[in-house]
Amino acid sequence: MTCEENPFKISSGDGWISGVAHKPSKKAPLVLMLHGYTGHHIEDHRLYVDIARKLCAEGIGTVRFDYRGHGDSSGEFEDFDIDEAIKDAENAFTYASSLDFVDKEKIGLLGLSMGGYIAVKLASEVNAKSIVLISPGLRVPMINVNVPTQDGYIYMDALRIKAENAKKVLQRMSGEAYEFAPRLNQPFLIIHAKDDPVVPFSSSEEFIGKLGSKNKHLLSFEKGGHVLSDYGVRRKAYSEIVDWFSKTL
């Protein structure tokens, strides 16, 4: 199927968010893609580009974007606030729903890492029909780590973030999503590698057990790390994601 890839920029909060909309050649379902902490709408080794193009080839549109303070969107990473990122996601969902090619009753969510937490939060608030989570940041053990600060900031290689905002990110991803789980009835696919060094695989096992949905599946891999870095694992994940949304949207 022929697909258009159209850049966009919309207002959000005190700035704007930008990204790319993948448009199939006819009326279509759509998946809103939510990236991870310090990530962007392309994601690790083009993970989100690949997924978006494979979905579009099967007649499913996508919107992938950068939160404020990330990628091409406005703001600085050091000011990043996860609550503002949730507002960005809400605004992106509204934008996606307004696109003329989108079947508004068939919008799904896909979230990686922190984007997995945001997808769960968003799914509890909007009419999302199906959800895919990759290595979702649902219970991150770093919450108990005493991270050193300097002048009120935490430094991460070439980046820094206000310590209070970093703490808020970790607090949100320390189990809050489990509160939403019992009332979420949408189809859920969770993809997680058992050797993930950032988010423990057991957190996805726990979450899927608490989900209210009757259509839920945990796809596990022995290797792949946090962002499915293994070539074969990633191709298998692509296939499963396309198949899942094709059946549930």
Residue pairs with C-beta under 8 A, 6 or more apart in sequence:
1 24
1 25
1 56
1 57
1 58
1 59
2 24
2 25
3 22
3 23
3 24
3 25
3 53
3 56
3 57
4 22
4 23
5 20
5 21
5 22
5 23
6 20
6 21
6 23
7 18
7 19
7 20
7 21
8 18
8 19
8 20
8 21
8 63
8 65
8 95
9 16
9 17
9 18
10 16
10 17
10 18
10 91
10 92
10 95
11 91
12 68
12 73
12 87
12 88
12 91
12 92
13 68
13 84
13 87
13 88
13 91
14 68
14 74
14 75
15 68
15 73
15 74
15 75
16 68
16 73
16 74
17 65
17 66
17 67
17 68
17 73
17 74
17 88
17 91
17 92
18 65
18 66
18 71
18 72
18 73
19 41
19 63
19 64
19 65
19 66
19 71
19 72
19 92
20 41
20 52
20 63
20 64
20 65
21 61
21 62
21 63
21 96
21 99
22 52
22 53
22 55
22 56
22 61
22 62
22 63
22 64
23 56
23 61
23 99
23 101
24 56
24 59
24 60
24 61
24 101
26 59
26 101
27 101
27 102
27 103
28 59
28 60
28 61
28 101
28 102
28 103
28 106
29 59
29 60
29 61
29 102
29 103
29 106
29 107
29 108
29 129
29 245
29 249
30 60
30 61
30 62
30 63
30 96
30 99
30 102
30 103
30 106
30 107
30 108
31 52
31 55
31 60
31 61
31 62
31 63
31 107
31 108
31 109
31 110
31 132
31 245
31 249
32 62
32 63
32 64
32 89
32 92
32 93
32 96
32 107
32 108
32 109
32 110
32 128
33 41
33 48
33 51
33 52
33 62
33 63
33 64
33 65
33 110
33 111
33 115
34 89
34 109
34 110
34 111
34 112
34 115
34 116
34 118
34 119
34 122
35 41
35 43
35 48
35 64
35 66
35 67
35 70
35 71
35 112
35 114
35 115
36 43
36 112
36 113
36 114
36 115
36 137
36 227
37 113
37 114
37 137
37 169
38 70
38 77
38 156
38 159
39 70
39 71
39 112
39 113
39 114
39 115
40 66
40 70
40 71
40 72
41 48
41 64
41 65
41 66
41 71
41 72
42 48
42 49
42 64
42 71
43 49
43 112
43 227
44 227
44 229
45 227
45 229
47 112
47 227
47 228
47 234
48 64
48 112
50 234
50 238
51 62
51 110
51 238
51 241
52 62
52 64
54 238
54 241
54 242
55 61
55 62
55 241
55 242
55 245
56 62
58 242
58 246
60 242
60 245
60 246
60 249
61 99
61 101
61 102
63 92
63 95
63 96
63 99
65 73
65 88
65 92
66 72
66 73
67 73
67 80
67 84
67 85
67 88
67 89
68 74
68 75
68 80
68 84
68 85
68 88
69 75
69 76
69 77
69 78
69 79
69 80
70 77
70 80
73 88
77 159
77 160
77 161
78 153
78 159
78 160
78 161
78 162
79 161
79 162
79 165
80 161
80 165
80 169
81 165
81 168
82 114
82 118
82 165
82 168
82 169
82 172
83 168
85 114
85 118
86 118
86 121
86 122
89 118
89 119
89 121
89 122
90 122
90 125
90 126
93 107
93 122
93 126
93 128
96 102
96 107
97 104
97 107
105 127
105 129
106 129
106 249
107 127
107 128
107 129
107 249
108 128
108 129
108 130
108 131
108 132
108 245
108 248
108 249
109 119
109 122
109 123
109 128
109 130
109 131
109 132
110 119
110 131
110 132
110 133
110 134
110 241
111 117
111 118
111 119
111 120
111 131
111 132
111 133
111 134
111 136
112 133
112 134
112 135
112 136
112 227
113 134
113 135
113 136
113 137
113 198
113 199
113 226
113 227
114 137
114 169
114 173
115 136
115 137
116 133
116 134
116 135
116 136
116 137
116 138
117 136
117 137
117 138
117 172
117 173
117 176
117 177
119 131
119 133
119 136
120 131
120 133
120 136
120 138
120 177
120 180
120 181
120 184
121 177
121 180
122 128
123 131
123 180
123 184
123 186
124 180
124 183
124 184
128 186
129 186
129 187
129 248
129 249
130 186
130 187
130 188
130 244
130 245
130 248
130 249
131 184
131 186
131 187
131 188
131 189
132 188
132 189
132 190
132 191
132 241
132 244
132 245
133 188
133 189
133 190
133 191
133 204
134 190
134 191
134 192
134 227
134 228
134 237
135 191
135 192
135 193
135 196
135 198
135 199
135 226
135 227
135 228
136 177
136 190
136 192
136 199
136 203
136 204
136 207
137 173
137 198
137 199
138 173
138 175
138 177
138 178
138 199
138 203
138 204
138 206
138 207
139 173
139 174
139 175
139 177
139 178
139 199
139 200
139 203
139 206
139 207
140 170
140 173
140 174
140 198
140 199
140 203
141 200
142 170
143 170
143 171
143 173
143 174
147 154
147 163
147 166
148 154
149 163
152 162
152 163
152 164
153 160
153 161
153 162
153 163
154 160
154 161
154 162
154 163
154 166
177 207
178 206
178 207
178 210
181 207
181 210
181 211
181 212
182 210
182 211
182 212
183 212
184 211
184 212
184 213
185 212
185 213
185 214
186 213
187 213
187 215
187 216
187 244
187 248
188 208
188 211
188 213
188 215
188 216
188 217
189 216
189 217
189 219
189 240
189 241
189 244
190 204
190 207
190 208
190 216
190 217
190 218
190 219
191 219
191 221
191 228
191 237
191 240
191 241
192 199
192 201
192 204
192 218
192 219
192 220
192 221
193 201
193 220
193 221
193 222
193 223
193 224
193 225
193 226
193 228
193 230
193 233
194 201
194 220
194 221
194 222
194 223
195 222
195 223
195 224
195 225
196 224
196 225
196 226
197 225
197 226
198 226
199 226
201 220
204 218
205 218
208 216
208 217
208 218
215 248
217 244
219 237
219 240
221 228
221 230
221 233
221 236
221 237
223 230
223 233
224 230
224 233
224 234
228 234
228 237
